[in-house]
Amino acid sequence: MSDLPARVHIHEEGPREGFQIEPGPISTEDKVRFIEALAGTGLREIECVSFVNPRRVPGQADAEDVARWLKRRPGVRYTCLWLNLKGLERAVASGLDLAGRLLVGASEPFTIRNAGMDLKAELGEQKRWLAKYRELGLAVEQVALFTAFGCNFAGDVTPERVVEVTRLSLENAAEAGFQVGKISLADTVGWATPRAVERVVGAVRQRWPDKAIALHLHDTRGVGLANAYAGLKLGVAHFDSSCGGLGGCPFAGHKGAAGNICTEDLVFMCEEMGIDTGVDLDRLIACAQLAEKIVGHPLPGKVMRGGGLGALRARLKAAE
């Protein structure tokens, strides 16, 4: 276990990926309240909204209002997602913290359903993004791959396919004068297993040993945290997660596309392993409980119900 990172960086996605799949309307006020509560836990990066077509994702129709109403805490990055240049223009106008990225699908059938374009068109779109990033003076922080482990429309995605699609994206960036430091691998629709994580992360790291790797994991089949553990053992130190286990992908092709791995469960596991997260677990649990009240139904997080072990250890020690 010598490859375990000393500290992990968590990119919280509950307000964006979490709320976008909820069937009932969630008020702008509740979204802002949740984001501001998360910012008080020690999390340093929170993805707040996505600038996408409101007809396809009506839960994000108020993205500009959320950005406008936020009271920002120093030291916290308030990020957002976009899938095309129109979305990027809206993101720029919002004043949120922009992290330049190149999005690409490892599964072409999923990409067609998610973004309306095949791989060739997506790579062409990347070049337009890169020109816009250069115009805006933005660095390109990462290449982010959707469906890096498998897809309900195409089946298993091989490590070789992941490496090839990543190579094409990195070459696009290099031709535009950008050096990308991170590769994010997303289990968008829940196909990953610990063995698949080992294979895909291993292949990417072997090809680009100088680049950081991030994991965006879903818990569709109950192995999300096991997949995170597999990543930790390989030294992965960047994770996307969702408070309470909120969310899911609305274009997954089935109704069981559970949300990202649960942030408080990930924090608990890391801290118990001696890996620093910088997050106050008790405050994060309170955020998960707030999220559950906002959405009006039970969320799948475990630690939000069982609690951490710190208080229990303290009580047991006091009783000695």
N, C-alpha and C positions, 0 to 999 in steps of 0.2 A: 504493500500500500504506500510505497515511497513516493509515488507520483501524485498523491493527494495534494491539492492546492492548499496553501495556508489561508487563503481568503477567496470568497466567491463574490462576484458582482451579479446582482439580481435586477433584471429589467421587468418591472411589474406591468402586466398587461390587462389586469382585471377591468379597469374602466373602459378600455377600448374593445378588446376581444371578448371580454366578459359580458358587457352589456349589449353588444351588437346582435347577439343571437336571442336575446330575451323577447318573447312574443308580446308582452304587455308594454305599454309606454312607460318609460322611466323619465321623470322630470329632470330638466336641466339642473335644478337646484339640488336634487339628490346626487346627480353625477358629480357636481362640484364639491358637495359635502364629502363624498367618498374619497375623491382625489386628495382633498386637503387633509383628511384624516390619515391617508396613506403616507403623505409627505411628512407626517409627524412621527413615523415609526423608525426612521433611520434609512429607509429606502432612498436611493439617490437617483433613480431613473424610473419615471412613470409614464407609460404610454396612455394618453388621455382620450384621444379620439382618432377616427379615420376620416379622411376627406375622400369620400367615395360617392357613387351615385345614390342619392337618397331613395330612389325607387327600388333599387336592389337591396339596400341596407337601410331601411327606414329608421332604425334605432340610432343612426349617426347623422340624422338630418339637422340636428342642433349643434354640430361640431363647432361652428364659429362662436355660438353663444357660450358654450362651455369654456372655450379658450379665453373669451372676453371676460368672463365672470371670475375666473380663478384668482385667488390671492396666493401669490407664489412665495415659496419659502427659499431663502438663499441656500445654495449648495445642491438643489434638486433640479434635475433636468426633466422638463415636461415635454415629452416627445409625441409624435403622431405618425400615422401611416397614410400613404397615398399609393395608388396603383397606376397612375398615368400623369401626364404633364399638367392636365387641368387640375387634378388633385394637388400636385406640387404647388401650383400657383395659389391655390386656396390655403395651403399650409404656410407658404411664405407670408401671405397677408395676415394670417392668424397671430403671428408673433410668437408661436411656440418654438421650442428649441429643435432645430432641424438637424438631424443626423443623416448625412448623405449615404444612400445605400443603393445597391443594384439588386432588384428582385428578379428571380428566374425560377421557373418550375422544372424540377427534375423529371416530372411526369408530364408529357405533352398533353394527353387528354384532360388532365386536371387544369392545366394552364389555359386551355381553350375555354373551359367552363368558368374558370375564375377570372380571367382577364380578357377573354375573347380573342386570343391570338396564339399561334403556334410558336415553336422555339425560334425559328428564323425571324418572325415578326417581333418576338420579344427581345431578341438581341439587337434588332434595329431600333426598337424603342429605347433600349439602354443607351445607345449612342446619342439619342436626342436628350435623354436625361443628363448624360455626362456633359453635353454642351451647356445645358441649363445650369448644372452645378458649377461649371467653370465661370459662367456669367455671374452667378451669385456669390462666387468666392467660397463655396462650400467644399470641404474635404469629403472624400468618399470613404466612409468608415468600414463598410462591410459589403460583402456579397451574401445575400440571403436566399437560400434555396428552399422553395416549397417542396413538399412531398419527397423528402430526401431518403425515406426508408420504404415507401410503398404508397399505393394509390388504389382506391376502390374502382377506378376505371381502367387502370393499366396493370394492376398487380404489383408484384415486388419490383423495387427499383434497385439495380445493382450498384455496388460501390464504384464500378467502372463508369457507369452512367453519371453518377454524382461528380466524379472527378472530371469527366469530359465537359459537363455543363459548367462546372466551376471554372475550368480552364478557359473556356470561351468568354466567360464574363470577365475574368481577370485580364485577359488579353484586350478586351474592349476598354477596360479602365486604363491599362498601361498605354494603349495607343492614344488615349486622350490626355495622358500626362499625370494620371493618378496612381498612387501606390496604396493598395488596400491592405489593411492590417488584420482584418477579421473575416472569418467564414462562418456564417450561421446556418445550421442544418435543422430544418423544421420537419417534425413528424406531424404534418398538418392534419392527417385524417386517422392517425392512431395505428400505424402498422409496425412501429418499432418494437423490438425486444432487446434485452440486454446484449444478446449475441449480435444482433444487427447493429446496435450502437458501436460495439467493439469493432466490427468490420468496417463500417462506413467512416467512423472517426479515425480508425487506424489508417485507412487508405488515404484520406484527406491529409492527415498529419505526415504520412510518409512522403506525399507529393509536395507539400508546402510546410516543412517543419518550422518555418519562421513566423507563421501566422497563428493568431489566436483562434480558437474554435468556440463557438457558442451553440447551445442546444435549446431548441424550442420544442418541448415535448407535450403531447396530449396523453390523457389517461383513459382513453377509450376502452381499453381492455384490462384496466387495473394494474398495469405494469409501469405506469409513468414514473413513479418514484424509484423503482428498480432500474429503469433506464437512466435516470439522473445519477444513481449510485454508480452504474457502469461508467458513465461519463466522468464522474469525480475520480474514479480509480485510474482513469487515463489522463488525469490532470486538467480536465475541462474546468474552467473557472468562470464561465459566463453562462447564465441561464435566464430564459424567459419563464415567467410563471404568473399565476393568476390568483389573487387573494380569494380564499374560500373555494377554489376550484371552479370559479365562474367560467362560463363561456363555451366556445366551440366554433367550428367552421360551418357557416351556412351553406357552403357549396361542396360538402364532403361526399354527398351521394348516399347518405344514410342518416338516420335520426340519432345514432349513438355516438356521434363525434363529440365526446366529452371535452371539457375545457382543458386549458393548460394544467400542468402539474400545479398543485396547490402551494401557494407561496409560504404559508405558515408551516405546512408539513415539510417543505424543503428546508426552511430555516431551522426547524427543530432537528431534522436529521443532520444537517451540517454542523450545527452547534454541538450536538451530542458526539459528533466525530472529531471535534476539536478544530473545525474549520470556521473561521470568523466570517460573519455576514454583515456585521454592523447594524443589525436590525433588532429592535426591541420586540421580543416575541409576544409579550402580553398586550402591547398596543396593537400589534398586527392581528391578534386574535379578536380584539374588540372591533377592528375594521371588518373582519370576516363576518362577525355577528351583525354589524351594521349592513353589510352587503346583503345578507340573508333577509333582513327586514325590508330592504329596498325592493328586492325582486319578489318577495312574498312567497317564497317556497324554499324547502331545505336545499342547502348546498352540500357538495360531497366531501368537503374538508374534514379531516379526522381530528387534528390538533385543536381546532376551534371548539370541539366538544370535550375532548379528553384533557386539554390544557397541557402546559409544559411541565417539566419535572422540577424546575427550580424551587417553586413554592412548596411542593411536596417534600423535597429534600430538606428544605429549611425547617418545616414542621417536624419532620422525623428527627432532625438533629436537636431541635429545641426540646423534644420529649425525652431525649436520652438521659 
